[in-house]
Amino acid sequence: MKKISTIFLQIIIAFIGIGAFTFMLWEPHLEGRNVNATLFEIYFKDAFLAYAYIASIPFFVALYQAFKVLKYARQNKIFSQPAIKALRTIKYCAIIIIGFVVGAEGYLIIIQRKVEEDIAGGVMMGLIMIFISIIVTAVATMFEKILQNAIDKK
């Protein structure tokens, strides 16, 4: 892969990470129940927000591993065990994200029964995240097997 292409993709990954981190810090201030809340009330009294922040850790780990895979591609070391390990880590992170999203969906369904809120938007966003994570898992597994077969043939 050309060095310019991998550097461009690494820059895109960095922007995705910065954008996601910025959104995670900025969005709670816009939420309806937090409009007039203090910073302490927003960040330390909302268990679901803490859960979302903990659940974001695998996302950022996967971004870092994707950054490393592109580094290996730029150095012509894509057919190496570290590249396979990075792809395997991306796969596991996507599976962990699916678990966290399923847990959040369960929480929303339980809350909906008690409070009778409309949770359709949250459930749909969760289903989209699960679908994307399944695609990432499948692609990472496919590339992992392809690289492992290429290394085994060497």
N, C-alpha and C positions, 0 to 999 in steps of 0.2 A: 504494500500500500504506500502511496506517496506520502512524504513527510508533511506536505502542506495539508492534505486531506485529514490526516490524523490529528494534526494540530488544530485544525478548524473544528473537528468533532470534539476534541478535548475542551475547546473554548465553549462550545455549545453545552457540554455537560456541566462545565463550571457555571454558566449562566442559569441552567436549570436548577442547580443546587442553590445558588444565591437567590434566585426568584422564589423557590419553595421556602427557603428559610425566612425571607422577608415577608412572604404571605402568611406564614405561620405566626409571626410576631405581630403583624398588622391587622389581620382579620378579626381577632377577638375583640378589638376596640369597636368594630362596626356592628357586631352582633346585637340584635334587638335588646336583650336583657342586660348587656354590658355597656350600653351607651352612656349612662351616668355613673358607672361604677369606677372605683379607684383601681389603680394598678394592682394593689394587693388583692382586692376582691376578684379581679379578672384572672390573675395567674395563680392564686393560692387557694381559692375557694371553689374552684370548678374541677371536679374529679374527671370529667370527660375530657377536658382540655389537657390535663396531665396525661391521661391515657393516650390522647392523640400525639402528644409530644414524644412519649415513650415509643409509640408505634411508628414514629417517623425515623427512628434510629436505623432500622434495616434499610429504609429507602436511601438514606445518605451513605450507608456502607456500600450498597449496591452501586450508587453513583461513583464512589471512589474506586470500586473494583472495575467498573467499566472504563474509568480513566486509566487505570493500570493496564487493562487489556489493550487499549489504544496505544499506550506507551510501548508495550511489547511488540505491537504491529509496526510501529514506527522504527523500532530497533531491529526488525526482522527476526524477532524471537517469539513469534506467535505460536510456533510449533514447539512449545516447551511446557514443562510441568507447571511452572508458575502461572502461565496463561490459563491452563486447564483448571488450576486451583481457583483462580479469580472467577472464571465462568461458573464453577461449582458454587462459589460463595454467592454470586448473583442469583443463582437458582434457589439456594436456601433462603436468601433474603426475600425473594418473591413469595416463597411458600410461607414464611413468617408473616409477611404483610397480609396474605390471605387470611391467616389465622386471626390477626388483629382486627381486620375488617369484619370478619364473621362475628367476633366478640362485640364489636361496636354495633353491628346490626342487631344482635341479640339484646343488647342494652336498649336500643331504640324501640324495639318491639315491646320489651317489658315496660318501659316508661310510657309508651303509647297506651297500654292497657290501663295504667293507673291515672294518667293525666288526660287522656283522650286528645292528644295533639295530632296534627297532621304530619306524618313522618315520610310521606311518599318521596319527597325530594332527597332526604337523607338516605333512604333505602336505595333509590336509584343511583345516587353517587357511589354508594358502597358496592353495588352490583357492577358498575363500570370499573371501579378500582379492582375488583376481583377478576373481571374479564381481562383487564390489562395485565394483571399479575400472572394470570394463567398463560397469556401469550409470551410474556417475558420468561417464564419458567420453561415453556416449550422451546423457545428459541435458544436459550442458554444451554439446555440439555442437548439440543441438536448440534450446536457448535462444539460443545464439550466432547460429544461422541466423535464428531468429524476430526477434531484435533487429536483425540486419543488414538483413533485409527491411523492417522497419518504418522504419529510418533511411533506406534507399534510397527508400522511397515518400514521405518527407517532402519 
